[in-house]
Amino acid sequence: MSNSAERIFGYDLIKTIAIIMIVFYHLGGIDYGSIELGHFYLPNFNKFFSAFCAAGVPLFFMVNGALVIHKNMHWKQLLHKAFHLLFLLVFWKFVLQYLISNRLFGIQDNMVHFWFLGTLSIVYSVSIVLHKYSHLRYFFLIFLLFFPFLYNFFWDIFLFLSPSFDSFKITHTGFFTLYAIPYYYLGDHLRDHQICSYYSLGLILLGLILVNFEVVAMSNHYQTIYDGVNSSFPTLGALTISVGTFVLLKNVCFNDGILRNIVSFVGQNTMGTYIFHVFFIVLLRQFSSSFISNLNYFSAFSISVIIILFTALISSIIRHSRVAFLLTLSSKS
């Protein structure tokens, strides 16, 4: 969730939509149906369209790649970014999870969403070497396309055809979240490329079908409704949704002052929103569990937007204070 002095509205729009996907997914409370013994599971309306959320985090990696790679930063700058991200991970996980959630409210929640900061730190670090050696970069990206993306698709097909197959546990993998690297470089590659809007929409539709194909295959194999969002990041479905969405929106520009200002405000504060949103969802589950246990799309979307605007406001206050380094990567990076 890189910060840039020169705002690009299309990127802020992508980041705004991506953070809505992420908060909506983490909020939960949507009915995805159930699996009955001996019956073949098919996604309901809610489950089918929740596949959009599989593009949430990948879009952030793509925007980061589009903003960072072309600047040809010195390796010291990238390393500074990487270590700063690790600092943010440790600091906010300690404050939000251990001090506030666990100690103050007595709520035990691991807040595993901080993995994103660690993975982005790894991406910046690895890119130092990949940027210097182009042949190694091409080899590594091609390798990652086959493993995990095509590897996971193979298992989707195989388990769809043989749902009762006694598989070992590693039928799907994110390869230590290194799948983020292709998204990162795709963002840079597509930064100056145009694709017809119809093709972009076609990619998004194809991605929805692929993610739901994975949900069908895995749900009927494991006899439990498959996640289809977080677990789908390293899949061809999430990849095509992300590419289609990125290309469709990257050059969009709104003339409406209010809407433009809201999107720009959220886009500038997605780092803070990402860090804080789970804490407020945890509080909602603790004190209003019945309220968010059975939501429809409209109510879930409305709550997500409220959480985003509130956490973006908190983020903005911190970013314009003397402790801005607790949310932003410094000017040195």
C-alpha beads as a LAMMPS data file, in Angstrom:
LAMMPS data file: protein, C-alpha beads

333 atoms
332 bonds

1 atom types
1 bond types

-500.0 500.0 xlo xhi
-500.0 500.0 ylo yhi
-500.0 500.0 zlo zhi

Masses

1 110.0

Atoms # bond

1 1 1 0.000 0.000 0.000
2 1 1 2.563 2.397 -1.171
3 1 1 2.248 6.104 -0.625
4 1 1 3.114 8.417 -3.476
5 1 1 3.554 12.155 -3.434
6 1 1 1.977 12.319 -6.895
7 1 1 -1.561 10.997 -6.556
8 1 1 -2.918 8.888 -9.404
9 1 1 -6.682 8.756 -9.059
10 1 1 -7.040 5.420 -10.852
11 1 1 -4.731 3.780 -8.315
12 1 1 -6.642 5.359 -5.423
13 1 1 -9.855 3.963 -6.939
14 1 1 -8.333 0.491 -7.225
15 1 1 -7.089 0.668 -3.640
16 1 1 -10.503 1.852 -2.433
17 1 1 -12.294 -1.028 -4.147
18 1 1 -9.639 -3.473 -2.933
19 1 1 -9.964 -2.381 0.703
20 1 1 -13.765 -2.685 0.445
21 1 1 -13.277 -6.275 -0.767
22 1 1 -10.915 -7.024 2.124
23 1 1 -13.060 -5.507 4.882
24 1 1 -16.229 -7.078 3.423
25 1 1 -14.538 -10.492 3.440
26 1 1 -13.138 -10.151 6.958
27 1 1 -16.499 -8.924 8.281
28 1 1 -18.177 -12.163 7.252
29 1 1 -21.728 -12.925 8.355
30 1 1 -22.929 -13.792 4.825
31 1 1 -24.891 -16.995 4.196
32 1 1 -22.975 -19.194 1.757
33 1 1 -25.300 -22.165 2.055
34 1 1 -24.356 -25.573 3.429
35 1 1 -23.127 -28.956 2.294
36 1 1 -25.486 -31.854 2.862
37 1 1 -24.118 -35.372 3.020
38 1 1 -24.389 -37.058 -0.344
39 1 1 -25.334 -33.844 -2.166
40 1 1 -23.220 -31.964 -4.696
41 1 1 -22.439 -28.426 -3.506
42 1 1 -22.941 -25.500 -5.850
43 1 1 -22.228 -21.905 -4.762
44 1 1 -25.274 -19.796 -4.028
45 1 1 -25.568 -16.192 -5.216
46 1 1 -23.670 -14.886 -2.172
47 1 1 -20.808 -17.329 -2.596
48 1 1 -20.497 -16.788 -6.344
49 1 1 -20.057 -13.022 -6.106
50 1 1 -17.863 -13.163 -3.011
51 1 1 -15.209 -14.437 -5.448
52 1 1 -14.610 -10.768 -6.303
53 1 1 -12.902 -10.482 -2.919
54 1 1 -10.180 -12.866 -4.106
55 1 1 -8.723 -9.858 -5.959
56 1 1 -8.537 -7.630 -2.861
57 1 1 -4.992 -8.243 -1.651
58 1 1 -3.539 -9.044 -5.120
59 1 1 -4.658 -5.600 -6.324
60 1 1 -2.597 -3.973 -3.576
61 1 1 0.495 -5.861 -4.728
62 1 1 -0.209 -4.708 -8.284
63 1 1 -0.599 -1.054 -7.309
64 1 1 2.631 -1.241 -5.322
65 1 1 4.429 -2.641 -8.356
66 1 1 2.984 0.066 -10.608
67 1 1 4.110 2.798 -8.211
68 1 1 7.520 1.503 -7.161
69 1 1 9.269 -0.519 -9.868
70 1 1 9.549 2.172 -12.567
71 1 1 11.264 4.531 -10.100
72 1 1 14.381 2.310 -10.149
73 1 1 14.998 2.842 -6.459
74 1 1 18.413 2.138 -4.997
75 1 1 18.642 -1.164 -3.157
76 1 1 19.098 0.736 0.128
77 1 1 15.755 2.480 -0.387
78 1 1 13.954 -0.807 -1.055
79 1 1 15.631 -2.412 1.938
80 1 1 14.575 0.554 4.073
81 1 1 10.992 0.037 2.920
82 1 1 11.217 -3.668 3.732
83 1 1 12.495 -3.126 7.284
84 1 1 9.989 -0.332 7.900
85 1 1 7.167 -2.696 6.939
86 1 1 8.480 -5.286 9.398
87 1 1 8.540 -2.590 12.069
88 1 1 4.897 -1.702 11.316
89 1 1 3.950 -5.383 11.486
90 1 1 5.568 -5.942 14.893
91 1 1 4.457 -2.623 16.384
92 1 1 0.780 -2.725 15.392
93 1 1 0.351 -6.428 16.032
94 1 1 1.717 -5.888 19.544
95 1 1 -0.421 -2.790 20.190
96 1 1 -3.704 -3.902 18.621
97 1 1 -3.600 -7.604 19.404
98 1 1 -1.717 -7.991 22.681
99 1 1 -2.154 -4.644 24.435
100 1 1 -5.640 -3.550 23.346
101 1 1 -7.557 -6.625 22.176
102 1 1 -6.135 -9.256 24.539
103 1 1 -5.218 -7.209 27.613
104 1 1 -7.736 -4.361 27.573
105 1 1 -10.828 -6.116 26.189
106 1 1 -9.943 -9.702 27.019
107 1 1 -10.563 -10.762 23.409
108 1 1 -8.314 -13.500 22.095
109 1 1 -7.801 -12.947 18.381
110 1 1 -4.619 -13.587 16.407
111 1 1 -5.269 -10.850 13.812
112 1 1 -3.468 -12.831 11.145
113 1 1 -4.105 -10.152 8.521
114 1 1 -0.723 -8.590 9.356
115 1 1 0.860 -11.216 7.100
116 1 1 0.418 -8.764 4.221
117 1 1 3.026 -6.386 5.667
118 1 1 5.517 -9.227 6.008
119 1 1 4.897 -10.446 2.480
120 1 1 5.238 -6.958 0.992
121 1 1 8.511 -6.649 2.902
122 1 1 9.687 -9.899 1.280
123 1 1 8.591 -8.657 -2.153
124 1 1 10.641 -5.460 -1.783
125 1 1 13.654 -7.451 -0.587
126 1 1 13.498 -10.070 -3.348
127 1 1 12.954 -7.386 -5.988
128 1 1 16.400 -5.965 -5.176
129 1 1 17.970 -9.086 -6.703
130 1 1 15.346 -9.613 -9.429
131 1 1 15.679 -6.027 -10.637
132 1 1 19.428 -6.403 -11.027
133 1 1 19.361 -9.723 -12.894
134 1 1 16.696 -9.705 -15.610
135 1 1 17.232 -13.351 -16.655
136 1 1 16.760 -14.477 -13.076
137 1 1 13.622 -12.314 -12.861
138 1 1 12.070 -13.863 -15.982
139 1 1 12.933 -17.380 -14.847
140 1 1 11.522 -16.771 -11.373
141 1 1 8.280 -15.245 -12.679
142 1 1 7.749 -18.099 -15.136
143 1 1 8.444 -20.601 -12.373
144 1 1 5.889 -18.901 -10.109
145 1 1 3.304 -18.966 -12.887
146 1 1 3.633 -22.744 -12.957
147 1 1 4.026 -23.114 -9.212
148 1 1 1.755 -22.211 -7.511
149 1 1 -0.768 -20.844 -10.077
150 1 1 -0.953 -23.679 -12.633
151 1 1 -0.201 -26.268 -9.957
152 1 1 -3.273 -25.152 -8.004
153 1 1 -5.400 -25.182 -11.167
154 1 1 -4.300 -28.763 -11.836
155 1 1 -5.602 -29.792 -8.429
156 1 1 -8.876 -27.943 -9.033
157 1 1 -9.473 -29.997 -12.174
158 1 1 -8.292 -33.260 -10.665
159 1 1 -10.387 -32.987 -7.502
160 1 1 -13.421 -31.833 -9.467
161 1 1 -13.200 -35.029 -11.516
162 1 1 -12.240 -37.194 -8.518
163 1 1 -13.830 -35.602 -5.419
164 1 1 -13.396 -38.774 -3.340
165 1 1 -9.668 -39.013 -4.032
166 1 1 -7.741 -39.467 -0.793
167 1 1 -5.432 -36.503 -1.340
168 1 1 -2.543 -35.395 0.785
169 1 1 -2.863 -32.049 2.481
170 1 1 -0.853 -29.938 0.034
171 1 1 -3.378 -29.808 -2.798
172 1 1 -3.078 -26.033 -2.847
173 1 1 -0.169 -23.801 -1.960
174 1 1 0.812 -20.156 -1.949
175 1 1 4.511 -21.095 -1.985
176 1 1 5.245 -19.090 1.170
177 1 1 3.151 -16.173 -0.237
178 1 1 5.718 -15.697 -3.012
179 1 1 2.745 -15.666 -5.397
180 1 1 2.686 -11.939 -4.519
181 1 1 5.750 -11.343 -6.717
182 1 1 3.983 -11.973 -10.078
183 1 1 1.198 -9.597 -9.012
184 1 1 3.813 -6.981 -8.104
185 1 1 5.535 -7.174 -11.499
186 1 1 2.229 -7.409 -13.371
187 1 1 1.274 -4.049 -11.881
188 1 1 4.373 -2.491 -13.385
189 1 1 3.962 -4.287 -16.722
190 1 1 0.323 -3.208 -17.098
191 1 1 0.947 0.337 -15.892
192 1 1 1.246 1.727 -19.431
193 1 1 -0.774 -0.955 -21.239
194 1 1 -4.341 -0.591 -22.377
195 1 1 -6.791 -3.457 -22.806
196 1 1 -10.246 -3.059 -24.310
197 1 1 -12.886 -2.632 -21.595
198 1 1 -14.803 -5.602 -22.960
199 1 1 -11.711 -7.788 -22.619
200 1 1 -11.173 -6.520 -19.079
201 1 1 -14.759 -7.366 -18.156
202 1 1 -14.293 -10.737 -19.831
203 1 1 -11.234 -11.409 -17.682
204 1 1 -13.189 -10.517 -14.543
205 1 1 -16.043 -12.849 -15.528
206 1 1 -13.577 -15.624 -16.364
207 1 1 -11.935 -15.116 -12.990
208 1 1 -15.270 -15.380 -11.189
209 1 1 -15.953 -18.655 -12.983
210 1 1 -12.493 -20.036 -12.201
211 1 1 -12.643 -19.121 -8.503
212 1 1 -16.091 -20.682 -8.181
213 1 1 -14.888 -23.767 -10.048
214 1 1 -12.218 -24.046 -7.372
215 1 1 -14.860 -23.581 -4.653
216 1 1 -16.976 -26.380 -6.155
217 1 1 -14.009 -28.754 -6.522
218 1 1 -12.589 -28.141 -3.057
219 1 1 -15.914 -27.944 -1.226
220 1 1 -17.111 -31.290 -2.571
221 1 1 -13.721 -32.880 -1.967
222 1 1 -13.335 -31.728 1.638
223 1 1 -17.095 -31.710 2.382
224 1 1 -16.898 -28.238 3.854
225 1 1 -17.512 -24.921 2.124
226 1 1 -14.188 -23.762 0.735
227 1 1 -12.961 -20.274 1.530
228 1 1 -12.548 -19.135 -2.072
229 1 1 -11.035 -15.769 -1.130
230 1 1 -7.875 -15.814 0.982
231 1 1 -7.035 -19.317 -0.210
232 1 1 -7.618 -18.283 -3.823
233 1 1 -4.995 -15.517 -4.033
234 1 1 -2.441 -17.867 -5.701
235 1 1 -4.878 -19.054 -8.399
236 1 1 -5.607 -18.255 -12.018
237 1 1 -9.071 -17.089 -10.987
238 1 1 -7.821 -14.370 -8.643
239 1 1 -5.135 -13.488 -11.196
240 1 1 -7.608 -12.851 -14.021
241 1 1 -10.028 -10.907 -11.792
242 1 1 -7.127 -8.760 -10.575
243 1 1 -5.714 -8.088 -14.042
244 1 1 -9.147 -7.260 -15.460
245 1 1 -9.984 -4.926 -12.574
246 1 1 -6.584 -3.222 -12.588
247 1 1 -6.594 -2.480 -16.314
248 1 1 -10.245 -1.416 -16.278
249 1 1 -9.783 1.124 -13.474
250 1 1 -6.189 2.370 -13.583
251 1 1 -6.927 5.285 -15.929
252 1 1 -10.371 6.187 -14.596
253 1 1 -10.845 9.821 -13.539
254 1 1 -13.938 11.218 -11.804
255 1 1 -15.053 14.794 -12.334
256 1 1 -17.392 14.689 -9.342
257 1 1 -15.645 16.613 -6.558
258 1 1 -17.223 14.863 -3.564
259 1 1 -16.837 11.319 -4.883
260 1 1 -13.322 12.042 -6.088
261 1 1 -12.328 13.467 -2.698
262 1 1 -13.746 10.458 -0.828
263 1 1 -11.939 7.974 -3.069
264 1 1 -8.677 9.932 -2.823
265 1 1 -9.033 10.171 0.955
266 1 1 -9.594 6.428 1.326
267 1 1 -6.846 5.660 -1.190
268 1 1 -4.307 7.687 0.779
269 1 1 -5.207 5.899 3.999
270 1 1 -5.539 2.261 2.987
271 1 1 -2.458 1.288 5.005
272 1 1 -4.106 2.509 8.201
273 1 1 -7.455 1.003 7.253
274 1 1 -5.833 -2.350 6.579
275 1 1 -4.017 -2.284 9.905
276 1 1 -6.997 -1.129 12.025
277 1 1 -10.083 -2.677 10.418
278 1 1 -9.797 -6.167 11.906
279 1 1 -9.652 -4.745 15.431
280 1 1 -13.020 -3.018 14.958
281 1 1 -14.509 -6.142 13.374
282 1 1 -13.322 -8.113 16.407
283 1 1 -15.077 -5.605 18.674
284 1 1 -18.293 -5.910 16.659
285 1 1 -18.192 -9.694 16.921
286 1 1 -17.561 -9.492 20.660
287 1 1 -20.302 -7.018 21.547
288 1 1 -22.773 -7.351 18.647
289 1 1 -22.320 -10.931 17.470
290 1 1 -26.014 -11.446 16.706
291 1 1 -26.072 -8.267 14.642
292 1 1 -23.321 -9.327 12.228
293 1 1 -23.935 -13.090 12.215
294 1 1 -26.534 -13.054 9.447
295 1 1 -25.961 -10.172 7.052
296 1 1 -27.158 -9.538 3.533
297 1 1 -24.951 -7.930 0.901
298 1 1 -26.279 -4.424 1.454
299 1 1 -25.847 -4.442 5.227
300 1 1 -22.403 -6.056 5.010
301 1 1 -21.322 -3.504 2.412
302 1 1 -22.698 -0.608 4.503
303 1 1 -20.903 -1.757 7.659
304 1 1 -17.703 -2.253 5.666
305 1 1 -17.857 1.284 4.280
306 1 1 -18.450 2.732 7.764
307 1 1 -15.438 0.827 9.131
308 1 1 -13.308 1.988 6.196
309 1 1 -14.227 5.656 6.581
310 1 1 -13.719 5.551 10.357
311 1 1 -10.336 3.816 10.167
312 1 1 -9.276 6.083 7.284
313 1 1 -10.033 9.073 9.520
314 1 1 -7.915 7.594 12.320
315 1 1 -5.173 6.895 9.802
316 1 1 -5.289 10.449 8.445
317 1 1 -4.954 11.924 11.940
318 1 1 -1.904 9.771 12.651
319 1 1 -0.347 10.453 9.242
320 1 1 -0.556 14.206 9.830
321 1 1 0.951 14.001 13.309
322 1 1 4.463 13.665 14.678
323 1 1 4.101 9.879 14.716
324 1 1 3.334 9.591 11.004
325 1 1 6.112 7.007 10.697
326 1 1 3.781 4.559 12.477
327 1 1 1.663 4.346 9.321
328 1 1 3.682 5.664 6.398
329 1 1 6.909 4.670 4.761
330 1 1 9.235 7.604 5.289
331 1 1 10.434 9.976 2.607
332 1 1 13.733 8.134 2.599
333 1 1 11.943 5.211 1.013

Bonds

1 1 1 2
2 1 2 3
3 1 3 4
4 1 4 5
5 1 5 6
6 1 6 7
7 1 7 8
8 1 8 9
9 1 9 10
10 1 10 11
11 1 11 12
12 1 12 13
13 1 13 14
14 1 14 15
15 1 15 16
16 1 16 17
17 1 17 18
18 1 18 19
19 1 19 20
20 1 20 21
21 1 21 22
22 1 22 23
23 1 23 24
24 1 24 25
25 1 25 26
26 1 26 27
27 1 27 28
28 1 28 29
29 1 29 30
30 1 30 31
31 1 31 32
32 1 32 33
33 1 33 34
34 1 34 35
35 1 35 36
36 1 36 37
37 1 37 38
38 1 38 39
39 1 39 40
40 1 40 41
41 1 41 42
42 1 42 43
43 1 43 44
44 1 44 45
45 1 45 46
46 1 46 47
47 1 47 48
48 1 48 49
49 1 49 50
50 1 50 51
51 1 51 52
52 1 52 53
53 1 53 54
54 1 54 55
55 1 55 56
56 1 56 57
57 1 57 58
58 1 58 59
59 1 59 60
60 1 60 61
61 1 61 62
62 1 62 63
63 1 63 64
64 1 64 65
65 1 65 66
66 1 66 67
67 1 67 68
68 1 68 69
69 1 69 70
70 1 70 71
71 1 71 72
72 1 72 73
73 1 73 74
74 1 74 75
75 1 75 76
76 1 76 77
77 1 77 78
78 1 78 79
79 1 79 80
80 1 80 81
81 1 81 82
82 1 82 83
83 1 83 84
84 1 84 85
85 1 85 86
86 1 86 87
87 1 87 88
88 1 88 89
89 1 89 90
90 1 90 91
91 1 91 92
92 1 92 93
93 1 93 94
94 1 94 95
95 1 95 96
96 1 96 97
97 1 97 98
98 1 98 99
99 1 99 100
100 1 100 101
101 1 101 102
102 1 102 103
103 1 103 104
104 1 104 105
105 1 105 106
106 1 106 107
107 1 107 108
108 1 108 109
109 1 109 110
110 1 110 111
111 1 111 112
112 1 112 113
113 1 113 114
114 1 114 115
115 1 115 116
116 1 116 117
117 1 117 118
118 1 118 119
119 1 119 120
120 1 120 121
121 1 121 122
122 1 122 123
123 1 123 124
124 1 124 125
125 1 125 126
126 1 126 127
127 1 127 128
128 1 128 129
129 1 129 130
130 1 130 131
131 1 131 132
132 1 132 133
133 1 133 134
134 1 134 135
135 1 135 136
136 1 136 137
137 1 137 138
138 1 138 139
139 1 139 140
140 1 140 141
141 1 141 142
142 1 142 143
143 1 143 144
144 1 144 145
145 1 145 146
146 1 146 147
147 1 147 148
148 1 148 149
149 1 149 150
150 1 150 151
151 1 151 152
152 1 152 153
153 1 153 154
154 1 154 155
155 1 155 156
156 1 156 157
157 1 157 158
158 1 158 159
159 1 159 160
160 1 160 161
161 1 161 162
162 1 162 163
163 1 163 164
164 1 164 165
165 1 165 166
166 1 166 167
167 1 167 168
168 1 168 169
169 1 169 170
170 1 170 171
171 1 171 172
172 1 172 173
173 1 173 174
174 1 174 175
175 1 175 176
176 1 176 177
177 1 177 178
178 1 178 179
179 1 179 180
180 1 180 181
181 1 181 182
182 1 182 183
183 1 183 184
184 1 184 185
185 1 185 186
186 1 186 187
187 1 187 188
188 1 188 189
189 1 189 190
190 1 190 191
191 1 191 192
192 1 192 193
193 1 193 194
194 1 194 195
195 1 195 196
196 1 196 197
197 1 197 198
198 1 198 199
199 1 199 200
200 1 200 201
201 1 201 202
202 1 202 203
203 1 203 204
204 1 204 205
205 1 205 206
206 1 206 207
207 1 207 208
208 1 208 209
209 1 209 210
210 1 210 211
211 1 211 212
212 1 212 213
213 1 213 214
214 1 214 215
215 1 215 216
216 1 216 217
217 1 217 218
218 1 218 219
219 1 219 220
220 1 220 221
221 1 221 222
222 1 222 223
223 1 223 224
224 1 224 225
225 1 225 226
226 1 226 227
227 1 227 228
228 1 228 229
229 1 229 230
230 1 230 231
231 1 231 232
232 1 232 233
233 1 233 234
234 1 234 235
235 1 235 236
236 1 236 237
237 1 237 238
238 1 238 239
239 1 239 240
240 1 240 241
241 1 241 242
242 1 242 243
243 1 243 244
244 1 244 245
245 1 245 246
246 1 246 247
247 1 247 248
248 1 248 249
249 1 249 250
250 1 250 251
251 1 251 252
252 1 252 253
253 1 253 254
254 1 254 255
255 1 255 256
256 1 256 257
257 1 257 258
258 1 258 259
259 1 259 260
260 1 260 261
261 1 261 262
262 1 262 263
263 1 263 264
264 1 264 265
265 1 265 266
266 1 266 267
267 1 267 268
268 1 268 269
269 1 269 270
270 1 270 271
271 1 271 272
272 1 272 273
273 1 273 274
274 1 274 275
275 1 275 276
276 1 276 277
277 1 277 278
278 1 278 279
279 1 279 280
280 1 280 281
281 1 281 282
282 1 282 283
283 1 283 284
284 1 284 285
285 1 285 286
286 1 286 287
287 1 287 288
288 1 288 289
289 1 289 290
290 1 290 291
291 1 291 292
292 1 292 293
293 1 293 294
294 1 294 295
295 1 295 296
296 1 296 297
297 1 297 298
298 1 298 299
299 1 299 300
300 1 300 301
301 1 301 302
302 1 302 303
303 1 303 304
304 1 304 305
305 1 305 306
306 1 306 307
307 1 307 308
308 1 308 309
309 1 309 310
310 1 310 311
311 1 311 312
312 1 312 313
313 1 313 314
314 1 314 315
315 1 315 316
316 1 316 317
317 1 317 318
318 1 318 319
319 1 319 320
320 1 320 321
321 1 321 322
322 1 322 323
323 1 323 324
324 1 324 325
325 1 325 326
326 1 326 327
327 1 327 328
328 1 328 329
329 1 329 330
330 1 330 331
331 1 331 332
332 1 332 333
